[in-house]
């Protein structure tokens, strides 16, 4: 990591950019570190015997990692092993962000739990003659998901990490609203698009330093409001809802969208103890506690004065990102990983101007 030379007016302007080597693996080591610190996940793997089953490659590897003392883990080497399995055993095009890697790991572990295979349920329903008529009926569409995916849904692992969401879509070629249900392990929020929609509706006011601040729950509510999108080559109106949530609720806060020129560089606020009942439709206790964060360092250009930080456009913004893990330890204190597997106590910075919260991991209280 370094900084570029000031182009002009050095006292007023500092341009920072990240310089990372090709060997940086923080996009996956941070995910392994998060999983290492989820006790119910460790207990789940440790209580299962996989050695006699040759088809549970990732489960065996993750169990081996989680059984090690922290100071005995080489996270970079383990990252290589995980990516190799995802590529060779599951034919995944390995993701390049923590969110993509987390989804791939959790999907692979779900397949291994009952040795089931994956299918794109939304595509399956759309092309299945006997099921397609049901997607215009909210209840029938949901029942089809449960009936045809019992092995995917009714498992210990799924209860830990998988919930159900659904999309309501109105396509010009269909007179009825269509309901598409599916399982999710990571709830994705497209922050540039959400920010664009919210600012167009006058829901966001920039502070005196032009840094926007949005609330996590407000962003999820924005997903529930009608918006235009492209679905199967057609313009349509869509709304997204979280029907149920798993024990471990993971949010991916995507800061970039290939269809939107400007990445989201603002602040996303949230509570350490959050009640998500407002945005989860199943009526059950939905109080959660923040247990881990994956942060992305803001290598983007900044203007820094004594009392302000302002993000600006910069032609040579670095494309790579450095990620770090913060987690809540057994003493209910926040810690972060340092070099050589060291763990240091830290203060949780929700309104962090130097780091962007890439992923938030909550656990049901």
N, C-alpha and C positions, 0 to 999 in steps of 0.2 A: 504494500500500500504506500502511496506517495502522493505528492501534489504537483500540479503543473506550475510552470513559472507564471507569475502575474503578467498580464498583458499590458495593463496600465493602471495607474492610480492605486498602487499597492496598499495604501492605508485604508481604502474603502472597499476593496474587493479581494476576496480570496477564492480561487478556483481549486476545488478538490476533485480528484478522480481516483478510482480504484485501479491498482495494478496488481493483478493476480496471475499466478502461473497456471499452466494447464493441469497441474497436480492438485489444485484446490478441490477438495471433495466435501466442502461444508454443506452443499445442497443435499447430501445424503447422510453424512455423519450426524447432522443435527436431528434428522428423523430417527436414527438409531438411538441417539441420546434421549430423545423424548420417550420412545418406547421403553427404554431401559428403566426410566423413572416412573412408569405406570405400574404400581405394585400388583393390581389385579391381573394385569397382562402377564407379568413375570410369574405369578402364582399359577395362572392358567397353563402356561407352557411347562413349567416345572412339574406340574401334577400329571402331565401326560407323557407316555412312553412312545417315542417315535422310531427308535433305532431299528426295529424289525420291519418297518414299513418303508420300502424304497421310493414310494411316491410322495413323500412329505418332505421334500428337499429343504424348502425354506423354513418349515417348522423346526426341523432338526438344527439348522444353522442358527436360527434366532434363539432357540433354547440354549445352544452352546454359548452364544454371546451373553445372554442374560444370566447364566450361571457364574460368569466370571466376576471376580472383584473388580471394581472400577479401575484401579491402578494397573490391572493386567490386560485391559482392553486396548488394542490398537485400532481405533475407530477407522482410520484410513484403510487399513488392510481389510477390515470387516466390510467396509463400504464396497471394496472391489469384489468381495465374495458375493455380497447381496446382488449387486448389479449383474454379475456373471450369471447367477441363477435366474434372475428375471429375464435376461436375454435368451439363455439357452434352454431353459425348461418351460418358460411360459411365452416365449416369442414376443415379449414386450419390447417396443422401442423405448429404451430406458429414459425416463423423464429427466429433465435438467433443472427442476425446481423442487423444493421440499414437498410442495403440495402434490406434484405429479408422482414423486417417489412414494409418498405416504399412501396414496390411493393404490398404487401398484402392489406395494407390500401387503396391505390389508386385503386386497382382492385375492392375491395369491394364497394367503393364509386361510381365507374363507373357502377357497376351492379345495384346499388340502384338508380342511376339517372333516368333511364327509366325502372327499374325493369326487367332487362334482365339477362340472365344466361351466364356463361362463357363456352367456348369450346376451346380446343386446336386446333387453326385454321390449323396449320401445319399438325397435325395428321388427321384432318377432310378432308383436301384437298387430302392428300396422299391416303386416303381410300374411297374417294367419286368417283364413277365410271365416272360420267359426268364431274367432275372437274379435275380429275387427268391429262388427256391429255393436259390441259391448262398450267400446270406448266413448260412446256418446251418453253412457249411463254411468254416473259417478260411482254408485255402489257396485254395479256389476264389474266395472273395470278394476276396482280395488280387489274384489273377490277373486278375479282371474289371476292377479299378481300373487296372491297368497296360495291359491290352489295349485298353480303350475310351478311354484317356486318354494315348496315346503322345505326342501333340503337347504335352500339358501337362507331361509328366514328363521326356521325353528332350530337354531343351534346356539350353544353357549357363546361362541365367538361373535356371532352376529348380534346377539343381545348387547355385547360389550361395545361394538363399533358400528353397527349398521342400523339406520333408521329408514323411514319411508318418506319420500316427498312426491308431489304430483304437480304437473303442469296443466293449466287450462289453456287451450288454444282455440281460436276461432279463425278458421281458414275460409277464404272466399269460395272454395270449391265444395264446402260442406255447409249445410244449413244449421247443423247442431254444433254446440260447443263440444270439443273433444277433450277427454281426460286421459292423461298419460301418467301412470304411476311407475315408480322405480325405487330401488334401494340406493342409499347413499352412505358413504363412510366419511366423506369430507364435504362439508357444505361450502360451495364456492360462491364468492361474492366478487363480481366484476366491478372493481371500484371506479375505474375511469368512466364506465357506462353509468353506474349508479350516480356518481358525482355529476355527470353531464345532465342526467334526467332531473336530479334534485335541484341543481342550480337553475335549470330552465323553468322549474316550477316555483322558483323563488324561495326554496326551502333552506338555502345556505347563504350565510353572510360571511364574507371574508373578514379577517381581523385587520388591524392596521398594518400588519406585515404581509398581507395577502396570502396567508396560510389558512386553508380551509380546515374546519374541524367538523367531523360527523360522528354520530353515535351508532354503535354496532346494531342495536335493535332497530333504529330508524332505517338503516341500510337494508335490513332483512324485510322490513315493512315495505320498502320501495320495491323489492322483488315481487311483492304481492299485488302491486298496482299494475294496471294494464299498460303494456308497452308494445311497440312494434318490433318485429323481428322476422328473420327469414327461417322458414321451416320446410324442409324437403323442396327447396326451390321456390316456395311461395311466400309472399308477404302475409303475415298473420298477426293477430293480437294475442298476447300471451301474459299469463300470470303464474307465479311460482309460489308453492306453499310447502311448509314443513308439516307433514301429517303427524309423524312421531319422531322421537329422537332417541339415540342410544345412550348407554351409560357414559361413554366417553364421546363428548360432542366436540368435533373439530371444525374450525372455520378456516378456510383459505381466503385471504384477502388479496386478490390479484391486483397488483399495482399497474399492470400494463395490459393493453388490448391492441392487437395488431390492426384493428380497424379504427382506432382512435389515436391521433397523433401525439397527444399529451398524456404522459403517465400521471397517475395520481400520487402526489407527494405530500398530501395533507396528513392530518392526525385523526386516527380512529379511536374514539373513546369508548370505554366499557367499564363494567364494575367487576371487582374480584369475586364478589358474590352476586350472581345474577339470577333473576327470575325470568325465564324465557316463555312463561305461559302465554304471554301476549302474542307470540309468533309460532307456537306449537299447537296444533289443533286438537290433539288427543288430550283430554282432560285428565291429567295426572300431575303429581308433584313434579314441577319442572324447574326446581332450583338447582343451580350449578355453581361449582367453585372452580376458579381458574387454577390449573395445576401446571401449565407449561406454556411457553411462548417460543416461537422461532422468529428471530428478528433478521431483517435484511439491512445491511448498512447502506445509508444514503450517500453513495458516491457522487450523486448529482451535484451540479454547481450550486454554490451557496454564496450569498452575500452576508457577511457577518460584521455587525457592529457591536458595541458594548451591550446593548439591550435588545438586540433583534437577530433573527435568523430568517432569511428569505430565500426560497428556492427559485432558481431561474433556469431558462433554457441554456443549453451549452452543446455546441456541435460535437465535441469529443467526449461526451458522457460515455463511460465504460459500459460495455454490454454485460460483463460478468458481475456477479453479486457475491458478497461474502455474508454468510449466515452464521448466527450464533444461537445457542440454546439457553434459555432461562427456565428453571423449574422450581417447584415448591418441594422442599425436602420433608423428611419425616418429623422435623421439629416445626413445621409450618412456616419456615423461612424461605425466602427466594434466594436461589444460587444460580451461578452461571458457570459454564465450562470455560476453562482457560487453556493455555498451552500445556502439552504433555499430560493431558487428562486431569489437570488440577481443577478443583471446584472451589469457587470463592463465593462468599455471601455477597449479595447485591441488593440494591433497592429497586423495586418495581417502578419503572418510569412509564406511565400510561401515555402521557403527552410528551413522547420522546421526539426531539427534533433531529437527532443524529441517526436514529434507527427507525425503520418502518416495520410494523408488526405484520409479518408475512403469514403466520399461522397462530391461532389462539386455540388452546386445548383446555376444555372444561370437563369436569367430572360431576355427575349427579350427586347431590348432597344426601 
